[in-house]
Amino acid sequence: ELPPSPSVPASSSSSSSSASSSKEAGASRPPPLGVDDLMHQAQIAVGTVIMCYCAAGQLGSAYSVSNRMRADCGVTPSINSYNMLLATHIRFSDSSGFRLIQRAVAEDPLARPDESHYNLLVHGLLKLSHQLGGKPSALKEAAAVCTQADLAGVRMSQQAYTALLNAHIRSGDDDAATQVVYDMSLSLGVRPDEVMYGTMVKGAVKKGDWDGAFHVSTNWVAPCW
């Protein structure tokens, strides 16, 4: 007959199981978030609210949320929030608001302008050119934005360059229009498409400059086909 097995105290069994479960819980628990991670999550949350207000055209409420979070929690807007505010000001043809956001981004050391921001600046300057001091100055400033993006290592969209090209052609500045194409193709490595070449040819034809149109067709377009 086998001797009776030694009894194990219940408290010992339960304590060991609870210890192992606490170890498992500790192993699966994610590490605590750092300050930068918390700031990033807060910016996403604030940006979502700003996006909703901008979509509804309620800029006052969007600014109220942004200002309250900055004053109470030290949360500054992300570049996405700035872009949403900028796009809304452009949509409503609000040149003063456009300038406000433009200055805010330039003065915010944490803001990192991206491709969308530079594209919005160009489109905004072209759309609001008459309200921003006249077409020549706005065109010059839009061209300067392209240079800023290039120096920052940000590649702008081809649509932004096409819009700038159109504006130069409408103003009759063929040299500046040609410079836009050169800047895009040489400095940024972006190849002009048929829309840009067609714009240049139509601009020359509209002015009666058939030699210029022929020059674009033979020296610019033909080698790319």
C-alpha positions in Angstrom: 0.0 0.0 0.0 1.4 3.4 -1.1 2.0 6.0 1.6 -0.3 9.0 1.6 1.0 11.8 -0.6 2.1 14.9 1.3 -0.6 17.6 1.4 0.2 21.0 -0.2 -1.1 24.0 1.6 -3.8 25.8 -0.4 -2.2 29.2 0.3 1.1 28.1 -1.3 -0.6 26.9 -4.5 -2.7 30.0 -4.9 0.2 32.3 -4.1 2.4 30.6 -6.7 -0.3 30.8 -9.4 -1.0 34.5 -8.6 2.7 35.2 -8.8 3.0 33.6 -12.2 -0.1 35.4 -13.4 1.3 38.7 -12.3 4.5 38.0 -14.1 2.5 37.3 -17.3 0.5 40.4 -16.9 3.7 42.4 -16.4 5.3 40.9 -19.4 2.3 41.7 -21.6 1.9 45.3 -20.3 3.2 47.8 -22.9 6.0 50.2 -21.7 4.9 53.6 -20.5 4.6 56.3 -23.2 7.2 59.1 -23.3 6.6 62.8 -23.4 7.0 62.9 -27.2 4.6 60.0 -27.7 2.0 61.7 -25.4 2.3 65.0 -27.2 1.9 63.2 -30.6 -1.3 61.5 -29.4 -2.6 64.7 -28.1 -1.9 66.5 -31.4 -3.8 63.7 -33.2 -6.8 64.1 -30.9 -6.8 67.9 -31.3 -6.3 67.6 -35.0 -9.3 65.4 -35.4 -11.5 68.0 -33.6 -10.0 70.8 -35.8 -10.6 68.8 -38.9 -14.3 68.4 -38.0 -14.7 72.1 -37.3 -12.9 73.1 -40.5 -15.1 70.7 -42.6 -18.1 72.4 -41.1 -16.6 75.9 -41.9 -16.5 76.7 -38.1 -13.1 78.3 -38.0 -13.8 80.2 -34.8 -14.5 76.9 -32.9 -11.4 75.3 -34.5 -9.2 78.2 -33.2 -10.9 78.0 -29.8 -9.9 74.4 -29.4 -6.4 75.0 -30.6 -5.9 78.0 -28.3 -7.4 76.2 -25.3 -5.2 73.1 -25.7 -2.1 75.3 -26.1 -2.9 77.4 -23.0 -4.1 74.7 -20.7 -2.1 71.6 -21.8 0.9 73.0 -23.8 -0.2 71.1 -26.9 0.8 72.9 -30.1 -0.9 72.2 -33.4 0.7 69.7 -35.7 1.5 70.6 -39.3 -1.6 68.7 -40.3 -3.8 70.9 -38.2 -2.1 74.0 -39.6 -2.7 72.7 -43.1 -6.4 72.1 -42.4 -6.8 75.7 -41.1 -4.8 77.0 -44.1 -7.0 75.1 -46.6 -10.1 76.4 -45.0 -9.0 80.0 -45.2 -8.2 79.5 -48.9 -11.6 77.9 -49.4 -13.3 81.0 -48.0 -10.9 83.4 -49.8 -9.8 84.8 -46.5 -6.4 86.4 -47.1 -5.9 87.7 -43.5 -6.5 84.2 -42.1 -4.1 82.8 -44.7 -1.4 85.2 -43.6 -2.1 84.3 -40.0 -1.4 80.6 -40.4 1.5 81.3 -42.7 3.2 83.4 -39.9 2.2 80.9 -37.2 4.0 78.0 -39.0 7.0 80.2 -39.7 7.3 81.1 -36.0 6.5 77.7 -34.5 9.8 75.9 -33.9 8.0 72.5 -33.7 6.2 72.9 -37.0 7.7 70.9 -39.9 6.2 72.1 -43.2 5.5 69.1 -45.5 4.6 68.8 -49.2 0.9 69.6 -48.5 1.9 72.8 -46.7 4.0 74.1 -49.5 1.4 73.1 -52.1 -1.3 74.9 -50.1 0.9 78.0 -49.9 1.4 78.2 -53.7 -2.3 77.6 -54.5 -3.3 80.1 -51.8 -1.0 82.8 -53.1 -2.2 82.3 -56.6 -5.9 82.3 -55.6 -5.6 85.2 -53.3 -3.1 87.2 -55.4 -5.3 90.3 -55.8 -6.0 90.4 -52.0 -2.4 89.9 -51.1 -0.9 92.9 -52.7 -1.3 92.4 -56.4 -0.5 89.6 -58.9 3.3 90.3 -59.5 4.2 90.2 -55.8 2.1 87.1 -55.2 3.7 85.3 -58.1 7.1 86.2 -56.9 6.2 85.0 -53.4 4.8 81.7 -54.8 8.0 81.2 -56.7 9.9 81.8 -53.4 7.8 79.1 -51.7 9.1 76.6 -54.4 12.6 77.6 -53.5 12.0 77.2 -49.8 10.6 73.7 -50.4 13.6 72.8 -52.5 16.0 74.0 -49.7 14.0 72.0 -47.1 14.3 68.9 -49.2 10.6 68.7 -49.8 9.4 67.7 -53.3 6.3 69.7 -54.2 3.5 68.3 -56.4 3.5 68.7 -60.2 0.1 70.3 -59.9 1.5 73.2 -57.9 4.2 73.8 -60.5 1.6 73.6 -63.3 -0.6 76.2 -61.5 2.4 78.5 -61.1 3.3 78.0 -64.7 -0.3 79.0 -65.8 -0.1 82.1 -63.6 3.1 83.3 -65.2 1.8 82.7 -68.7 -1.4 84.6 -67.9 0.6 87.5 -66.7 2.7 87.4 -69.9 6.0 86.6 -68.2 7.4 83.9 -70.5 10.8 84.0 -68.9 9.4 83.2 -65.5 7.2 80.4 -67.0 10.3 78.9 -68.6 12.2 79.1 -65.3 9.4 77.2 -63.5 9.8 74.3 -66.0 13.6 74.4 -65.6 13.4 74.5 -61.8 11.0 71.5 -61.7 12.9 69.4 -64.2 16.5 70.2 -63.2 16.5 71.2 -59.5 13.8 68.8 -58.3 14.2 66.1 -60.9 10.5 66.1 -61.8 9.9 65.7 -65.5 7.3 68.1 -67.0 4.2 66.4 -68.5 2.1 67.1 -71.6 -0.1 69.4 -69.6 2.8 71.8 -68.8 4.1 71.7 -72.3 0.6 72.3 -73.7 0.2 75.2 -71.4 3.4 76.8 -72.7 2.4 76.2 -76.4 -1.1 77.7 -75.9 0.4 80.7 -74.1 2.7 81.4 -77.0 0.0 80.9 -79.6 -2.4 83.2 -77.7 0.2 86.0 -77.9 0.8 85.3 -81.5 4.3 84.0 -80.8 4.4 81.2 -83.3 8.2 81.0 -83.2 8.0 80.5 -79.4 5.3 77.8 -79.8 7.4 76.0 -82.4 10.5 76.3 -80.2 8.7 74.6 -77.3 7.4 71.9 -79.6 10.7 71.1 -81.2 13.2 71.7 -78.5 11.3 70.7 -75.4 8.5 68.3 -76.3 10.0 66.3 -79.2 13.1 65.1 -77.3 10.8 63.6 -74.6 8.7 61.5 -77.0 
